[in-house]
Amino acid sequence: MRTAEIKRDTAETKIELSIRLDGKGVANINTGCGFLDHMLTLLAGHGKFDLTVSCKGDTHVDDHHTVEDVGIALGQAIAKALGDKKGITRYGTVTLPMDEALVMCALDLSGRCGLYGALQMPSRKVGSFDTELVEEFFLAFARNAAATVHFVQFAGSNTHHIIEGAFKAFGRALRAAVKVDPDFANEIPSTKGVL
């Protein structure tokens, strides 16, 4: 069972997160940040991950700590659920249209972390959500999952659509990367023999 549970308790957030990689896409998300809840629900649905997230954060200040710390916890959960990564596909790339927006996510569960590329968002806010926090989420994930994550935005004029396209593409790319490849079921997917 490729599952993981993470509890993260700081002065700024208290998070309980669980994930099942081989799930049905069932999401139970309550972070106190409505837009993040929506994006995580999309991520779970498109990744076919069963994902539960509960976060009590200092959203009276702003959503920064909640968004970043949920990204940290999700990255830690993915790393834990994958263990030694034996048999996984490792790579995933998806180009996803979301109305006028077109966003590609390419990722590698390489053991080396990095977030590359940038989303060009016309608006600084979607509702009350600060759009600069999208980068904080994915950077926190990449660092804690030890993953290389790239985004390329080909088109987009609606900020909500751009972010939604990014999260859907990320969910589908992550689904491809964690999938067990039967041709390499008993191997680490690296010529070095370790990730």
C-alpha positions as CSV (number, residue, x, y, z in Angstrom):
1,M,0.0,0.0,0.0
2,R,1.6,3.2,-1.1
3,T,0.3,5.5,1.6
4,A,1.6,8.1,4.0
5,E,0.4,10.2,6.9
6,I,2.1,13.4,7.9
7,K,1.5,15.5,11.0
8,R,3.1,18.9,11.0
9,D,2.7,21.1,14.1
10,T,4.3,24.6,14.2
11,A,3.5,27.9,15.8
12,E,1.9,28.9,12.5
13,T,0.1,25.8,11.3
14,K,-1.2,22.5,12.5
15,I,-1.5,20.0,9.6
16,E,-2.7,16.4,9.3
17,L,-2.4,15.0,5.8
18,S,-2.8,11.6,4.4
19,I,-2.4,10.3,0.9
20,R,-3.0,7.0,-1.0
21,L,-1.2,7.1,-4.3
22,D,-3.2,4.2,-5.8
23,G,-6.6,5.7,-5.0
24,K,-9.8,6.9,-6.7
25,G,-9.3,10.7,-6.5
26,V,-11.3,11.1,-3.3
27,A,-10.5,14.4,-1.6
28,N,-11.4,15.7,1.8
29,I,-9.7,19.0,2.1
30,N,-10.1,21.7,4.8
31,T,-7.2,24.2,5.0
32,G,-9.1,27.3,5.9
33,C,-8.1,28.7,2.5
34,G,-11.0,28.1,0.1
35,F,-9.0,28.6,-3.1
36,L,-6.3,26.2,-1.9
37,D,-9.0,23.6,-1.0
38,H,-10.3,23.9,-4.6
39,M,-6.8,23.4,-6.1
40,L,-6.0,20.4,-3.9
41,T,-9.3,18.8,-4.8
42,L,-8.4,19.2,-8.4
43,L,-4.9,17.8,-7.8
44,A,-6.3,14.7,-6.1
45,G,-9.0,14.2,-8.7
46,H,-6.6,14.4,-11.7
47,G,-3.9,12.5,-9.9
48,K,-6.3,9.8,-8.8
49,F,-4.9,10.2,-5.3
50,D,-7.0,9.8,-2.2
51,L,-6.0,12.9,-0.3
52,T,-7.1,14.2,3.1
53,V,-5.8,17.5,4.4
54,S,-6.8,19.3,7.6
55,C,-5.0,22.5,8.4
56,K,-5.5,25.1,11.2
57,G,-3.3,28.0,10.3
58,D,-2.8,31.7,11.1
59,T,-5.0,32.8,8.2
60,H,-6.0,35.9,10.2
61,V,-2.5,37.1,9.2
62,D,-2.7,35.8,5.6
63,D,-2.7,32.5,3.8
64,H,1.1,32.3,3.3
65,H,2.0,29.9,6.1
66,T,-0.9,27.6,5.3
67,V,-0.2,27.4,1.6
68,E,3.6,26.8,2.1
69,D,3.2,24.3,5.0
70,V,0.6,22.3,3.1
71,G,3.1,22.1,0.2
72,I,5.8,20.9,2.6
73,A,3.5,18.3,4.1
74,L,2.3,17.1,0.6
75,G,5.9,16.8,-0.6
76,Q,6.9,14.8,2.6
77,A,3.9,12.5,2.1
78,I,4.8,11.8,-1.5
79,A,8.4,11.0,-0.6
80,K,7.3,8.7,2.3
81,A,4.7,6.9,0.2
82,L,7.2,6.2,-2.6
83,G,9.9,4.8,-0.3
84,D,12.9,3.8,-2.3
85,K,11.0,4.6,-5.6
86,K,11.5,1.1,-6.9
87,G,9.5,0.4,-10.0
88,I,8.1,3.9,-10.5
89,T,8.0,5.6,-13.9
90,R,9.8,8.6,-12.3
91,Y,8.9,11.2,-15.0
92,G,5.6,12.8,-15.9
93,T,4.8,15.5,-18.5
94,V,1.3,16.9,-19.2
95,T,0.3,19.9,-21.3
96,L,-3.2,20.9,-20.2
97,P,-5.7,23.3,-21.7
98,M,-8.0,25.2,-19.3
99,D,-10.2,27.3,-21.5
100,E,-7.9,30.0,-22.9
101,A,-5.0,29.0,-20.7
102,L,-2.4,26.3,-21.8
103,V,0.0,25.1,-19.2
104,M,2.6,22.3,-19.2
105,C,4.0,20.6,-16.1
106,A,7.0,18.3,-16.4
107,L,8.4,16.7,-13.3
108,D,11.1,14.2,-12.3
109,L,11.1,12.4,-9.0
110,S,14.9,12.5,-9.2
111,G,15.9,13.1,-5.6
112,R,17.1,16.6,-6.6
113,C,14.7,19.4,-5.9
114,G,14.0,22.4,-8.0
115,L,11.2,24.6,-9.3
116,Y,11.7,26.1,-12.8
117,G,9.7,28.2,-15.1
118,A,7.1,30.8,-14.2
119,L,3.4,31.3,-14.5
120,Q,2.5,34.7,-15.9
121,M,-0.6,35.7,-13.9
122,P,-2.3,39.0,-14.8
123,S,-4.0,39.4,-11.4
124,R,-2.3,39.6,-8.0
125,K,-5.4,38.0,-6.4
126,V,-8.0,35.4,-7.1
127,G,-10.8,36.4,-4.7
128,S,-8.8,36.9,-1.5
129,F,-6.0,34.5,-2.5
130,D,-2.6,36.0,-3.2
131,T,-1.5,34.5,-6.5
132,E,2.2,34.7,-5.6
133,L,1.5,31.8,-3.2
134,V,1.2,29.4,-6.1
135,E,5.0,29.5,-6.5
136,E,5.4,29.1,-2.7
137,F,3.3,25.9,-2.7
138,F,5.1,24.3,-5.6
139,L,8.6,25.3,-4.3
140,A,7.7,23.8,-0.9
141,F,6.5,20.6,-2.5
142,A,9.6,20.3,-4.8
143,R,12.0,20.7,-1.8
144,N,10.2,18.2,0.4
145,A,9.4,15.6,-2.3
146,A,13.0,15.9,-3.7
147,A,11.5,16.5,-7.1
148,T,12.3,18.7,-10.1
149,V,9.2,20.5,-11.3
150,H,8.9,22.6,-14.4
151,F,6.0,24.8,-15.6
152,V,5.7,26.3,-19.0
153,Q,2.8,28.6,-19.8
154,F,1.9,28.8,-23.5
155,A,-1.2,30.9,-23.2
156,G,-3.6,32.4,-20.6
157,S,-5.3,35.7,-19.7
158,N,-7.5,34.6,-16.8
159,T,-5.5,34.1,-13.6
160,H,-7.9,31.5,-12.2
161,H,-7.7,29.4,-15.4
162,I,-3.9,29.6,-15.4
163,I,-3.6,28.4,-11.8
164,E,-6.2,25.8,-12.3
165,G,-4.5,24.5,-15.4
166,A,-1.2,24.3,-13.5
167,F,-2.7,22.3,-10.6
168,K,-4.5,19.9,-13.0
169,A,-1.4,19.5,-15.1
170,F,0.7,18.9,-12.0
171,G,-1.7,16.3,-10.7
172,R,-1.7,14.4,-13.9
173,A,2.1,14.6,-14.3
174,L,2.6,13.4,-10.8
175,R,0.1,10.5,-11.4
176,A,2.3,9.5,-14.4
177,A,5.5,9.8,-12.4
178,V,4.4,7.7,-9.4
179,K,2.8,5.0,-11.6
180,V,4.5,1.6,-11.4
181,D,6.1,0.7,-14.7
182,P,5.8,-3.1,-15.2
183,D,8.9,-3.2,-17.3
184,F,10.9,-1.8,-14.3
185,A,8.9,-3.2,-11.5
186,N,11.8,-4.4,-9.4
187,E,14.3,-1.7,-10.4
188,I,15.2,1.8,-9.2
189,P,14.5,4.0,-12.3
190,S,18.1,5.3,-12.5
191,T,21.3,4.0,-14.2
192,K,23.0,5.0,-10.9
193,G,20.9,2.5,-9.1
194,V,19.6,5.0,-6.5
195,L,17.4,8.1,-6.5
